[in-house]
């Protein structure tokens, strides 16, 4: 006979990479993150969608860089300063998310994650998988599948 009283830690917790996109505190499950880069020079790509700011050379691979604020239609003023990129793997390729301050990688209990509010109808709200209740603040957990579905724009 099996019992449901013991569940694996991975079912009740995860690690989140916490960062800012403009003035919005965001989180991405660490399982989605390949690496974090700082200070890379971006080569512009002309005739790209407005949220694609360019490409970088990452150890011989060309990686498209997406401005997360522009993608979520947020004010980009909070992303001024050094380039910080979160590299994720999506549909067979690496993509970079240009973000503001990268805060930390934290353990997160799934019991502290709420579904996004139903009234969040803006474009940026469509990219959320949940809201993480941290001590004293909330972090918007991004849904990487919805965020990077480039065909939807």
N, CA, C and O atoms as a GROMACS GRO file, in nm:
protein
  612
    1UNK      N    1   0.084  -0.118   0.000
    1UNK     CA    2   0.000   0.000   0.000
    1UNK      C    3   0.089   0.124   0.000
    1UNK      O    4   0.185   0.133   0.076
    2UNK      N    5   0.054   0.220  -0.086
    2UNK     CA    6   0.131   0.344  -0.091
    2UNK      C    7   0.059   0.453  -0.014
    2UNK      O    8  -0.063   0.448   0.004
    3UNK      N    9   0.134   0.549   0.028
    3UNK     CA   10   0.075   0.660   0.103
    3UNK      C   11   0.106   0.791   0.033
    3UNK      O   12   0.211   0.806  -0.030
    4UNK      N   13   0.016   0.886   0.044
    4UNK     CA   14   0.034   1.016  -0.018
    4UNK      C   15   0.097   1.118   0.075
    4UNK      O   16   0.109   1.235   0.039
    5UNK      N   17   0.138   1.075   0.194
    5UNK     CA   18   0.192   1.172   0.290
    5UNK      C   19   0.332   1.218   0.252
    5UNK      O   20   0.373   1.326   0.294
    6UNK      N   21   0.405   1.140   0.176
    6UNK     CA   22   0.538   1.182   0.135
    6UNK      C   23   0.537   1.210  -0.015
    6UNK      O   24   0.505   1.123  -0.095
    7UNK      N   25   0.574   1.330  -0.050
    7UNK     CA   26   0.584   1.366  -0.190
    7UNK      C   27   0.725   1.413  -0.217
    7UNK      O   28   0.790   1.468  -0.127
    8UNK      N   29   0.774   1.393  -0.336
    8UNK     CA   30   0.910   1.442  -0.365
    8UNK      C   31   0.918   1.592  -0.353
    8UNK      O   32   0.822   1.663  -0.383
    9UNK      N   33   1.034   1.642  -0.308
    9UNK     CA   34   1.053   1.786  -0.294
    9UNK      C   35   1.030   1.859  -0.425
    9UNK      O   36   0.981   1.972  -0.426
   10UNK      N   37   1.066   1.795  -0.537
   10UNK     CA   38   1.051   1.861  -0.666
   10UNK      C   39   0.904   1.888  -0.699
   10UNK      O   40   0.874   1.977  -0.779
   11UNK      N   41   0.812   1.813  -0.640
   11UNK     CA   42   0.670   1.836  -0.665
   11UNK      C   43   0.617   1.952  -0.583
   11UNK      O   44   0.514   2.010  -0.618
   12UNK      N   45   0.685   1.988  -0.475
   12UNK     CA   46   0.636   2.094  -0.388
   12UNK      C   47   0.725   2.218  -0.386
   12UNK      O   48   0.692   2.318  -0.321
   13UNK      N   49   0.836   2.213  -0.457
   13UNK     CA   50   0.924   2.330  -0.460
   13UNK      C   51   0.997   2.336  -0.593
   13UNK      O   52   1.006   2.237  -0.667
   14UNK      N   53   1.049   2.453  -0.621
   14UNK     CA   54   1.129   2.474  -0.741
   14UNK      C   55   1.224   2.589  -0.712
   14UNK      O   56   1.209   2.660  -0.613
   15UNK      N   57   1.321   2.606  -0.799
   15UNK     CA   58   1.407   2.723  -0.789
   15UNK      C   59   1.363   2.824  -0.892
   15UNK      O   60   1.330   2.790  -1.006
   16UNK      N   61   1.361   2.951  -0.851
   16UNK     CA   62   1.324   3.060  -0.940
   16UNK      C   63   1.441   3.157  -0.956
   16UNK      O   64   1.507   3.192  -0.858
   17UNK      N   65   1.465   3.198  -1.078
   17UNK     CA   66   1.560   3.307  -1.105
   17UNK      C   67   1.477   3.434  -1.095
   17UNK      O   68   1.381   3.452  -1.170
   18UNK      N   69   1.515   3.522  -1.003
   18UNK     CA   70   1.440   3.646  -0.977
   18UNK      C   71   1.515   3.763  -1.039
   18UNK      O   72   1.635   3.779  -1.021
   19UNK      N   73   1.440   3.846  -1.114
   19UNK     CA   74   1.501   3.958  -1.185
   19UNK      C   75   1.395   4.064  -1.210
   19UNK      O   76   1.276   4.042  -1.185
   20UNK      N   77   1.440   4.179  -1.258
   20UNK     CA   78   1.348   4.288  -1.291
   20UNK      C   79   1.338   4.305  -1.442
   20UNK      O   80   1.439   4.298  -1.513
   21UNK      N   81   1.217   4.326  -1.489
   21UNK     CA   82   1.190   4.369  -1.626
   21UNK      C   83   1.126   4.506  -1.609
   21UNK      O   84   1.007   4.516  -1.580
   22UNK      N   85   1.205   4.612  -1.628
   22UNK     CA   86   1.157   4.745  -1.594
   22UNK      C   87   1.140   4.751  -1.444
   22UNK      O   88   1.233   4.722  -1.369
   23UNK      N   89   1.021   4.788  -1.398
   23UNK     CA   90   0.996   4.792  -1.254
   23UNK      C   91   0.915   4.672  -1.206
   23UNK      O   92   0.866   4.673  -1.093
   24UNK      N   93   0.900   4.570  -1.289
   24UNK     CA   94   0.825   4.450  -1.252
   24UNK      C   95   0.922   4.343  -1.203
   24UNK      O   96   1.016   4.306  -1.274
   25UNK      N   97   0.899   4.292  -1.082
   25UNK     CA   98   0.977   4.182  -1.029
   25UNK      C   99   0.925   4.053  -1.092
   25UNK      O  100   0.807   4.021  -1.081
   26UNK      N  101   1.014   3.980  -1.158
   26UNK     CA  102   0.974   3.860  -1.233
   26UNK      C  103   1.053   3.740  -1.185
   26UNK      O  104   1.157   3.752  -1.120
   27UNK      N  105   1.001   3.624  -1.218
   27UNK     CA  106   1.070   3.500  -1.190
   27UNK      C  107   1.056   3.404  -1.307
   27UNK      O  108   0.954   3.402  -1.375
   28UNK      N  109   1.159   3.325  -1.327
   28UNK     CA  110   1.157   3.217  -1.426
   28UNK      C  111   1.201   3.090  -1.355
   28UNK      O  112   1.297   3.094  -1.278
   29UNK      N  113   1.133   2.978  -1.378
   29UNK     CA  114   1.183   2.854  -1.320
   29UNK      C  115   1.327   2.829  -1.367
   29UNK      O  116   1.358   2.840  -1.485
   30UNK      N  117   1.413   2.798  -1.272
   30UNK     CA  118   1.555   2.779  -1.303
   30UNK      C  119   1.575   2.667  -1.405
   30UNK      O  120   1.676   2.666  -1.476
   31UNK      N  121   1.482   2.574  -1.414
   31UNK     CA  122   1.494   2.466  -1.513
   31UNK      C  123   1.490   2.520  -1.656
   31UNK      O  124   1.543   2.457  -1.747
   32UNK      N  125   1.429   2.637  -1.676
   32UNK     CA  126   1.423   2.698  -1.808
   32UNK      C  127   1.548   2.777  -1.844
   32UNK      O  128   1.569   2.810  -1.960
   33UNK      N  129   1.632   2.807  -1.744
   33UNK     CA  130   1.746   2.896  -1.763
   33UNK      C  131   1.872   2.816  -1.793
   33UNK      O  132   1.910   2.726  -1.717
   34UNK      N  133   1.937   2.850  -1.906
   34UNK     CA  134   2.064   2.785  -1.941
   34UNK      C  135   2.181   2.854  -1.872
   34UNK      O  136   2.268   2.789  -1.815
   35UNK      N  137   2.181   2.989  -1.877
   35UNK     CA  138   2.287   3.064  -1.812
   35UNK      C  139   2.248   3.210  -1.803
   35UNK      O  140   2.151   3.256  -1.864
   36UNK      N  141   2.326   3.283  -1.724
   36UNK     CA  142   2.305   3.426  -1.705
   36UNK      C  143   2.433   3.496  -1.751
   36UNK      O  144   2.543   3.459  -1.710
   37UNK      N  145   2.415   3.597  -1.836
   37UNK     CA  146   2.530   3.672  -1.890
   37UNK      C  147   2.516   3.819  -1.854
   37UNK      O  148   2.406   3.872  -1.843
   38UNK      N  149   2.630   3.882  -1.835
   38UNK     CA  150   2.631   4.026  -1.809
   38UNK      C  151   2.733   4.092  -1.899
   38UNK      O  152   2.840   4.038  -1.924
   39UNK      N  153   2.698   4.211  -1.948
   39UNK     CA  154   2.792   4.294  -2.019
   39UNK      C  155   2.826   4.252  -2.162
   39UNK      O  156   2.931   4.291  -2.213
   40UNK      N  157   2.741   4.175  -2.226
   40UNK     CA  158   2.766   4.134  -2.365
   40UNK      C  159   2.724   4.244  -2.461
   40UNK      O  160   2.624   4.312  -2.439
   41UNK      N  161   2.801   4.261  -2.568
   41UNK     CA  162   2.766   4.357  -2.673
   41UNK      C  163   2.667   4.291  -2.768
   41UNK      O  164   2.685   4.177  -2.810
   42UNK      N  165   2.561   4.366  -2.801
   42UNK     CA  166   2.456   4.316  -2.889
   42UNK      C  167   2.472   4.378  -3.027
   42UNK      O  168   2.491   4.499  -3.040
   43UNK      N  169   2.466   4.295  -3.129
   43UNK     CA  170   2.469   4.342  -3.267
   43UNK      C  171   2.326   4.358  -3.315
   43UNK      O  172   2.250   4.261  -3.313
   44UNK      N  173   2.286   4.478  -3.358
   44UNK     CA  174   2.147   4.500  -3.401
   44UNK      C  175   2.110   4.414  -3.521
   44UNK      O  176   2.195   4.381  -3.604
   45UNK      N  177   1.983   4.380  -3.528
   45UNK     CA  178   1.927   4.307  -3.643
   45UNK      C  179   1.819   4.398  -3.702
   45UNK      O  180   1.723   4.433  -3.634
   46UNK      N  181   1.836   4.434  -3.826
   46UNK     CA  182   1.743   4.526  -3.889
   46UNK      C  183   1.621   4.452  -3.942
   46UNK      O  184   1.631   4.336  -3.981
   47UNK      N  185   1.509   4.518  -3.942
   47UNK     CA  186   1.381   4.466  -3.988
   47UNK      C  187   1.329   4.352  -3.899
   47UNK      O  188   1.246   4.273  -3.943
   48UNK      N  189   1.378   4.345  -3.777
   48UNK     CA  190   1.330   4.246  -3.680
   48UNK      C  191   1.210   4.306  -3.606
   48UNK      O  192   1.191   4.427  -3.609
   49UNK      N  193   1.130   4.223  -3.540
   49UNK     CA  194   1.022   4.277  -3.458
   49UNK      C  195   1.079   4.375  -3.353
   49UNK      O  196   1.196   4.364  -3.316
   50UNK      N  197   0.998   4.469  -3.307
   50UNK     CA  198   1.050   4.572  -3.215
   50UNK      C  199   1.109   4.517  -3.086
   50UNK      O  200   1.194   4.583  -3.026
   51UNK      N  201   1.067   4.401  -3.042
   51UNK     CA  202   1.119   4.344  -2.918
   51UNK      C  203   1.251   4.268  -2.938
   51UNK      O  204   1.314   4.229  -2.840
   52UNK      N  205   1.293   4.245  -3.061
   52UNK     CA  206   1.422   4.180  -3.088
   52UNK      C  207   1.526   4.290  -3.101
   52UNK      O  208   1.523   4.368  -3.196
   53UNK      N  209   1.619   4.296  -3.004
   53UNK     CA  210   1.717   4.404  -3.006
   53UNK      C  211   1.844   4.367  -3.080
   53UNK      O  212   1.924   4.454  -3.112
   54UNK      N  213   1.862   4.239  -3.108
   54UNK     CA  214   1.980   4.199  -3.183
   54UNK      C  215   2.022   4.057  -3.152
   54UNK      O  216   1.943   3.974  -3.105
   55UNK      N  217   2.150   4.031  -3.180
   55UNK     CA  218   2.207   3.899  -3.156
   55UNK      C  219   2.341   3.912  -3.086
   55UNK      O  220   2.406   4.016  -3.091
   56UNK      N  221   2.381   3.804  -3.019
   56UNK     CA  222   2.514   3.796  -2.961
   56UNK      C  223   2.578   3.666  -3.008
   56UNK      O  224   2.510   3.573  -3.051
   57UNK      N  225   2.710   3.662  -3.000
   57UNK     CA  226   2.785   3.541  -3.029
   57UNK      C  227   2.816   3.475  -2.896
   57UNK      O  228   2.894   3.528  -2.816
   58UNK      N  229   2.757   3.360  -2.872
   58UNK     CA  230   2.776   3.288  -2.747
   58UNK      C  231   2.853   3.159  -2.778
   58UNK      O  232   2.794   3.057  -2.815
   59UNK      N  233   2.984   3.166  -2.762
   59UNK     CA  234   3.072   3.051  -2.788
   59UNK      C  235   3.047   2.989  -2.925
   59UNK      O  236   3.040   2.867  -2.940
   60UNK      N  237   3.034   3.076  -3.026
   60UNK     CA  238   3.016   3.032  -3.163
   60UNK      C  239   2.872   3.015  -3.208
   60UNK      O  240   2.847   2.995  -3.327
   61UNK      N  241   2.778   3.024  -3.117
   61UNK     CA  242   2.636   3.016  -3.152
   61UNK      C  243   2.577   3.156  -3.154
   61UNK      O  244   2.603   3.237  -3.065
   62UNK      N  245   2.497   3.185  -3.256
   62UNK     CA  246   2.427   3.313  -3.264
   62UNK      C  247   2.299   3.302  -3.182
   62UNK      O  248   2.217   3.214  -3.205
   63UNK      N  249   2.284   3.393  -3.086
   63UNK     CA  250   2.169   3.391  -2.994
   63UNK      C  251   2.090   3.520  -3.013
   63UNK      O  252   2.145   3.629  -2.999
   64UNK      N  253   1.962   3.507  -3.044
   64UNK     CA  254   1.873   3.622  -3.057
   64UNK      C  255   1.843   3.676  -2.918
   64UNK      O  256   1.815   3.600  -2.825
   65UNK      N  257   1.849   3.809  -2.905
   65UNK     CA  258   1.821   3.875  -2.777
   65UNK      C  259   1.688   3.948  -2.786
   65UNK      O  260   1.666   4.031  -2.874
   66UNK      N  261   1.599   3.916  -2.693
   66UNK     CA  262   1.466   3.975  -2.686
   66UNK      C  263   1.462   4.071  -2.568
   66UNK      O  264   1.497   4.033  -2.456
   67UNK      N  265   1.418   4.193  -2.593
   67UNK     CA  266   1.399   4.290  -2.485
   67UNK      C  267   1.270   4.253  -2.414
   67UNK      O  268   1.161   4.269  -2.469
   68UNK      N  269   1.284   4.204  -2.292
   68UNK     CA  270   1.167   4.155  -2.219
   68UNK      C  271   1.064   4.264  -2.195
   68UNK      O  272   0.944   4.239  -2.203
   69UNK      N  273   1.110   4.386  -2.164
   69UNK     CA  274   1.015   4.497  -2.142
   69UNK      C  275   0.936   4.527  -2.269
   69UNK      O  276   0.815   4.546  -2.264
   70UNK      N  277   1.005   4.531  -2.382
   70UNK     CA  278   0.936   4.560  -2.508
   70UNK      C  279   0.840   4.447  -2.543
   70UNK      O  280   0.730   4.473  -2.591
   71UNK      N  281   0.879   4.324  -2.520
   71UNK     CA  282   0.792   4.210  -2.549
   71UNK      C  283   0.665   4.216  -2.465
   71UNK      O  284   0.557   4.184  -2.514
   72UNK      N  285   0.679   4.258  -2.339
   72UNK     CA  286   0.564   4.267  -2.250
   72UNK      C  287   0.495   4.403  -2.255
   72UNK      O  288   0.404   4.430  -2.178
   73UNK      N  289   0.541   4.489  -2.349
   73UNK     CA  290   0.487   4.623  -2.368
   73UNK      C  291   0.490   4.704  -2.238
   73UNK      O  292   0.392   4.768  -2.200
   74UNK      N  293   0.607   4.700  -2.172
   74UNK     CA  294   0.630   4.776  -2.051
   74UNK      C  295   0.731   4.886  -2.080
   74UNK      O  296   0.802   4.881  -2.181
   75UNK      N  297   0.737   4.985  -1.992
   75UNK     CA  298   0.834   5.093  -2.005
   75UNK      C  299   0.974   5.036  -1.993
   75UNK      O  300   1.005   4.964  -1.898
   76UNK      N  301   1.060   5.067  -2.089
   76UNK     CA  302   1.196   5.013  -2.089
   76UNK      C  303   1.293   5.097  -2.006
   76UNK      O  304   1.412   5.063  -1.999
   77UNK      N  305   1.248   5.204  -1.945
   77UNK     CA  306   1.339   5.292  -1.870
   77UNK      C  307   1.409   5.217  -1.757
   77UNK      O  308   1.524   5.249  -1.727
   78UNK      N  309   1.345   5.120  -1.695
   78UNK     CA  310   1.406   5.046  -1.586
   78UNK      C  311   1.514   4.951  -1.630
   78UNK      O  312   1.585   4.896  -1.545
   79UNK      N  313   1.530   4.929  -1.759
   79UNK     CA  314   1.631   4.836  -1.808
   79UNK      C  315   1.756   4.906  -1.858
   79UNK      O  316   1.836   4.844  -1.928
   80UNK      N  317   1.774   5.032  -1.825
   80UNK     CA  318   1.893   5.103  -1.866
   80UNK      C  319   2.012   5.054  -1.783
   80UNK      O  320   1.994   5.007  -1.671
   81UNK      N  321   2.130   5.066  -1.838
   81UNK     CA  322   2.249   5.022  -1.767
   81UNK      C  323   2.311   4.903  -1.838
   81UNK      O  324   2.286   4.880  -1.956
   82UNK      N  325   2.394   4.827  -1.765
   82UNK     CA  326   2.463   4.715  -1.829
   82UNK      C  327   2.364   4.611  -1.881
   82UNK      O  328   2.257   4.592  -1.824
   83UNK      N  329   2.403   4.545  -1.989
   83UNK     CA  330   2.318   4.441  -2.045
   83UNK      C  331   2.324   4.316  -1.959
   83UNK      O  332   2.432   4.263  -1.932
   84UNK      N  333   2.209   4.271  -1.915
   84UNK     CA  334   2.196   4.146  -1.842
   84UNK      C  335   2.107   4.055  -1.924
   84UNK      O  336   1.997   4.094  -1.963
   85UNK      N  337   2.154   3.935  -1.949
   85UNK     CA  338   2.078   3.842  -2.032
   85UNK      C  339   2.055   3.711  -1.959
   85UNK      O  340   2.146   3.657  -1.895
   86UNK      N  341   1.934   3.662  -1.969
   86UNK     CA  342   1.902   3.528  -1.922
   86UNK      C  343   1.886   3.443  -2.048
   86UNK      O  344   1.797   3.468  -2.129
   87UNK      N  345   1.972   3.344  -2.062
   87UNK     CA  346   1.969   3.257  -2.180
   87UNK      C  347   1.879   3.137  -2.149
   87UNK      O  348   1.898   3.067  -2.050
   88UNK      N  349   1.781   3.116  -2.236
   88UNK     CA  350   1.688   3.004  -2.221
   88UNK      C  351   1.692   2.920  -2.349
   88UNK      O  352   1.732   2.969  -2.455
   89UNK      N  353   1.652   2.796  -2.338
   89UNK     CA  354   1.645   2.708  -2.455
   89UNK      C  355   1.497   2.691  -2.490
   89UNK      O  356   1.416   2.653  -2.406
   90UNK      N  357   1.464   2.721  -2.616
   90UNK     CA  358   1.325   2.715  -2.658
   90UNK      C  359   1.318   2.663  -2.802
   90UNK      O  360   1.380   2.720  -2.891
   91UNK      N  361   1.244   2.557  -2.822
   91UNK     CA  362   1.222   2.498  -2.954
   91UNK      C  363   1.353   2.478  -3.030
   91UNK      O  364   1.366   2.516  -3.146
   92UNK      N  365   1.450   2.416  -2.963
   92UNK     CA  366   1.573   2.378  -3.029
   92UNK      C  367   1.679   2.485  -3.043
   92UNK      O  368   1.784   2.461  -3.102
   93UNK      N  369   1.655   2.604  -2.989
   93UNK     CA  370   1.758   2.708  -2.998
   93UNK      C  371   1.766   2.787  -2.869
   93UNK      O  372   1.672   2.791  -2.789
   94UNK      N  373   1.881   2.850  -2.850
   94UNK     CA  374   1.900   2.937  -2.735
   94UNK      C  375   1.852   3.077  -2.770
   94UNK      O  376   1.879   3.128  -2.879
   95UNK      N  377   1.780   3.138  -2.677
   95UNK     CA  378   1.733   3.277  -2.690
   95UNK      C  379   1.773   3.350  -2.564
   95UNK      O  380   1.777   3.292  -2.456
   96UNK      N  381   1.801   3.479  -2.578
   96UNK     CA  382   1.837   3.559  -2.463
   96UNK      C  383   1.727   3.658  -2.430
   96UNK      O  384   1.667   3.718  -2.520
   97UNK      N  385   1.701   3.674  -2.302
   97UNK     CA  386   1.607   3.775  -2.254
   97UNK      C  387   1.688   3.888  -2.193
   97UNK      O  388   1.761   3.866  -2.096
   98UNK      N  389   1.676   4.007  -2.248
   98UNK     CA  390   1.743   4.123  -2.192
   98UNK      C  391   1.658   4.175  -2.077
   98UNK      O  392   1.542   4.211  -2.095
   99UNK      N  393   1.718   4.177  -1.957
   99UNK     CA  394   1.645   4.215  -1.837
   99UNK      C  395   1.725   4.320  -1.761
   99UNK      O  396   1.839   4.351  -1.796
  100UNK      N  397   1.664   4.375  -1.660
  100UNK     CA  398   1.732   4.470  -1.572
  100UNK      C  399   1.814   4.395  -1.470
  100UNK      O  400   1.883   4.298  -1.503
  101UNK      N  401   1.807   4.438  -1.348
  101UNK     CA  402   1.882   4.377  -1.239
  101UNK      C  403   1.841   4.231  -1.222
  101UNK      O  404   1.723   4.199  -1.213
  102UNK      N  405   1.940   4.143  -1.218
  102UNK     CA  406   1.916   4.002  -1.185
  102UNK      C  407   1.941   3.989  -1.036
  102UNK      O  408   2.053   4.010  -0.990
  103UNK      N  409   1.838   3.953  -0.961
  103UNK     CA  410   1.842   3.959  -0.816
  103UNK      C  411   1.905   3.834  -0.754
  103UNK      O  412   2.006   3.844  -0.686
  104UNK      N  413   1.844   3.716  -0.778
  104UNK     CA  414   1.890   3.598  -0.707
  104UNK      C  415   1.826   3.474  -0.767
  104UNK      O  416   1.736   3.482  -0.850
  105UNK      N  417   1.873   3.360  -0.723
  105UNK     CA  418   1.807   3.233  -0.750
  105UNK      C  419   1.760   3.183  -0.614
  105UNK      O  420   1.840   3.163  -0.523
  106UNK      N  421   1.630   3.164  -0.603
  106UNK     CA  422   1.573   3.130  -0.472
  106UNK      C  423   1.491   3.002  -0.478
  106UNK      O  424   1.436   2.969  -0.582
  107UNK      N  425   1.484   2.930  -0.366
  107UNK     CA  426   1.391   2.817  -0.360
  107UNK      C  427   1.250   2.872  -0.340
  107UNK      O  428   1.230   2.968  -0.266
  108UNK      N  429   1.154   2.812  -0.407
  108UNK     CA  430   1.015   2.859  -0.398
  108UNK      C  431   0.923   2.741  -0.373
  108UNK      O  432   0.927   2.641  -0.445
  109UNK      N  433   0.842   2.753  -0.274
  109UNK     CA  434   0.742   2.650  -0.245
  109UNK      C  435   0.622   2.670  -0.336
  109UNK      O  436   0.572   2.782  -0.351
  110UNK      N  437   0.576   2.562  -0.396
  110UNK     CA  438   0.460   2.574  -0.486
  110UNK      C  439   0.335   2.619  -0.412
  110UNK      O  440   0.242   2.671  -0.474
  111UNK      N  441   0.329   2.601  -0.282
  111UNK     CA  442   0.212   2.648  -0.206
  111UNK      C  443   0.206   2.800  -0.199
  111UNK      O  444   0.101   2.857  -0.168
  112UNK      N  445   0.318   2.867  -0.227
  112UNK     CA  446   0.322   3.013  -0.228
  112UNK      C  447   0.302   3.072  -0.367
  112UNK      O  448   0.320   3.192  -0.387
  113UNK      N  449   0.265   2.988  -0.463
  113UNK     CA  450   0.241   3.035  -0.600
  113UNK      C  451   0.092   3.031  -0.628
  113UNK      O  452   0.027   2.927  -0.617
  114UNK      N  453   0.039   3.147  -0.663
  114UNK     CA  454  -0.104   3.161  -0.694
  114UNK      C  455  -0.121   3.174  -0.844
  114UNK      O  456  -0.029   3.219  -0.913
  115UNK      N  457  -0.236   3.134  -0.897
  115UNK     CA  458  -0.261   3.160  -1.039
  115UNK      C  459  -0.266   3.310  -1.065
  115UNK      O  460  -0.297   3.387  -0.974
  116UNK      N  461  -0.235   3.353  -1.188
  116UNK     CA  462  -0.244   3.497  -1.216
  116UNK      C  463  -0.388   3.544  -1.202
  116UNK      O  464  -0.481   3.469  -1.230
  117UNK      N  465  -0.407   3.669  -1.158
  117UNK     CA  466  -0.543   3.721  -1.145
  117UNK      C  467  -0.617   3.717  -1.278
  117UNK      O  468  -0.559   3.741  -1.384
  118UNK      N  469  -0.744   3.687  -1.273
  118UNK     CA  470  -0.825   3.674  -1.395
  118UNK      C  471  -0.836   3.805  -1.471
  118UNK      O  472  -0.851   3.804  -1.593
  119UNK      N  473  -0.829   3.918  -1.402
  119UNK     CA  474  -0.848   4.048  -1.467
  119UNK      C  475  -0.721   4.101  -1.533
  119UNK      O  476  -0.722   4.211  -1.589
  120UNK      N  477  -0.613   4.025  -1.528
  120UNK     CA  478  -0.490   4.068  -1.592
  120UNK      C  479  -0.503   4.036  -1.740
  120UNK      O  480  -0.468   3.927  -1.785
  121UNK      N  481  -0.553   4.132  -1.816
  121UNK     CA  482  -0.580   4.109  -1.957
  121UNK      C  483  -0.480   4.172  -2.050
  121UNK      O  484  -0.487   4.152  -2.171
  122UNK      N  485  -0.386   4.249  -1.995
  122UNK     CA  486  -0.286   4.311  -2.080
  122UNK      C  487  -0.198   4.204  -2.143
  122UNK      O  488  -0.198   4.088  -2.100
  123UNK      N  489  -0.125   4.244  -2.243
  123UNK     CA  490  -0.034   4.151  -2.309
  123UNK      C  491   0.063   4.090  -2.209
  123UNK      O  492   0.087   3.970  -2.212
  124UNK      N  493   0.119   4.171  -2.120
  124UNK     CA  494   0.215   4.118  -2.024
  124UNK      C  495   0.151   4.016  -1.932
  124UNK      O  496   0.218   3.921  -1.890
  125UNK      N  497   0.023   4.032  -1.900
  125UNK     CA  498  -0.046   3.936  -1.816
  125UNK      C  499  -0.065   3.801  -1.883
  125UNK      O  500  -0.074   3.699  -1.815
  126UNK      N  501  -0.070   3.800  -2.015
  126UNK     CA  502  -0.086   3.674  -2.089
  126UNK      C  503   0.037   3.587  -2.078
  126UNK      O  504   0.030   3.467  -2.106
  127UNK      N  505   0.150   3.642  -2.038
  127UNK     CA  506   0.275   3.568  -2.029
  127UNK      C  507   0.300   3.510  -1.890
  127UNK      O  508   0.406   3.451  -1.866
  128UNK      N  509   0.206   3.525  -1.799
  128UNK     CA  510   0.225   3.480  -1.662
  128UNK      C  511   0.173   3.339  -1.641
  128UNK      O  512   0.068   3.301  -1.693
  129UNK      N  513   0.249   3.262  -1.563
  129UNK     CA  514   0.199   3.130  -1.522
  129UNK      C  515   0.155   3.134  -1.376
  129UNK      O  516   0.085   3.043  -1.331
  130UNK      N  517   0.196   3.237  -1.303
  130UNK     CA  518   0.157   3.248  -1.164
  130UNK      C  519   0.219   3.370  -1.098
  130UNK      O  520   0.298   3.442  -1.158
  131UNK      N  521   0.181   3.389  -0.973
  131UNK     CA  522   0.236   3.496  -0.889
  131UNK      C  523   0.296   3.430  -0.766
  131UNK      O  524   0.228   3.356  -0.694
  132UNK      N  525   0.423   3.457  -0.742
  132UNK     CA  526   0.491   3.399  -0.626
  132UNK      C  527   0.488   3.500  -0.512
  132UNK      O  528   0.531   3.614  -0.527
  133UNK      N  529   0.436   3.455  -0.398
  133UNK     CA  530   0.426   3.540  -0.280
  133UNK      C  531   0.555   3.528  -0.200
  133UNK      O  532   0.578   3.431  -0.127
  134UNK      N  533   0.639   3.630  -0.216
  134UNK     CA  534   0.764   3.636  -0.140
  134UNK      C  535   0.739   3.720  -0.016
  134UNK      O  536   0.637   3.788  -0.006
  135UNK      N  537   0.832   3.717   0.076
  135UNK     CA  538   0.817   3.798   0.196
  135UNK      C  539   0.821   3.946   0.160
  135UNK      O  540   0.926   3.996   0.121
  136UNK      N  541   0.711   4.014   0.173
  136UNK     CA  542   0.704   4.158   0.149
  136UNK      C  543   0.684   4.200   0.005
  136UNK      O  544   0.670   4.319  -0.022
  137UNK      N  545   0.682   4.106  -0.090
  137UNK     CA  546   0.662   4.144  -0.230
  137UNK      C  547   0.611   4.026  -0.311
  137UNK      O  548   0.609   3.912  -0.265
  138UNK      N  549   0.570   4.056  -0.433
  138UNK     CA  550   0.520   3.954  -0.525
  138UNK      C  551   0.608   3.950  -0.649
  138UNK      O  552   0.657   4.053  -0.694
  139UNK      N  553   0.627   3.831  -0.702
  139UNK     CA  554   0.703   3.815  -0.826
  139UNK      C  555   0.614   3.750  -0.930
  139UNK      O  556   0.548   3.649  -0.903
  140UNK      N  557   0.612   3.807  -1.049
  140UNK     CA  558   0.536   3.752  -1.161
  140UNK      C  559   0.617   3.639  -1.224
  140UNK      O  560   0.726   3.663  -1.276
  141UNK      N  561   0.566   3.517  -1.219
  141UNK     CA  562   0.636   3.403  -1.279
  141UNK      C  563   0.597   3.397  -1.425
  141UNK      O  564   0.479   3.387  -1.460
  142UNK      N  565   0.697   3.403  -1.511
  142UNK     CA  566   0.674   3.405  -1.655
  142UNK      C  567   0.659   3.264  -1.711
  142UNK      O  568   0.728   3.171  -1.669
  143UNK      N  569   0.568   3.251  -1.806
  143UNK     CA  570   0.547   3.125  -1.878
  143UNK      C  571   0.633   3.133  -2.005
  143UNK      O  572   0.598   3.205  -2.099
  144UNK      N  573   0.742   3.060  -2.007
  144UNK     CA  574   0.838   3.070  -2.117
  144UNK      C  575   0.776   3.033  -2.251
  144UNK      O  576   0.811   3.091  -2.353
  145UNK      N  577   0.684   2.937  -2.253
  145UNK     CA  578   0.619   2.895  -2.377
  145UNK      C  579   0.537   3.009  -2.437
  145UNK      O  580   0.548   3.037  -2.557
  146UNK      N  581   0.457   3.075  -2.355
  146UNK     CA  582   0.373   3.186  -2.402
  146UNK      C  583   0.458   3.307  -2.438
  146UNK      O  584   0.433   3.376  -2.536
  147UNK      N  585   0.560   3.333  -2.356
  147UNK     CA  586   0.645   3.450  -2.376
  147UNK      C  587   0.721   3.443  -2.508
  147UNK      O  588   0.732   3.543  -2.578
  148UNK      N  589   0.773   3.327  -2.540
  148UNK     CA  590   0.859   3.315  -2.657
  148UNK      C  591   0.788   3.265  -2.782
  148UNK      O  592   0.854   3.240  -2.883
  149UNK      N  593   0.659   3.250  -2.777
  149UNK     CA  594   0.584   3.211  -2.895
  149UNK      C  595   0.583   3.332  -2.988
  149UNK      O  596   0.492   3.415  -2.982
  150UNK      N  597   0.683   3.340  -3.074
  150UNK     CA  598   0.703   3.458  -3.159
  150UNK      C  599   0.596   3.472  -3.266
  150UNK      O  600   0.579   3.580  -3.322
  151UNK      N  601   0.524   3.364  -3.295
  151UNK     CA  602   0.421   3.370  -3.399
  151UNK      C  603   0.298   3.447  -3.355
  151UNK      O  604   0.215   3.484  -3.438
  152UNK      N  605   0.284   3.471  -3.224
  152UNK     CA  606   0.162   3.533  -3.174
  152UNK      C  607   0.160   3.684  -3.187
  152UNK      O  608   0.057   3.746  -3.162
  153UNK      N  609   0.273   3.746  -3.227
  153UNK     CA  610   0.278   3.893  -3.233
  153UNK      C  611   0.252   3.947  -3.371
  153UNK      O  612   0.253   4.068  -3.391
   0.00000   0.00000   0.00000
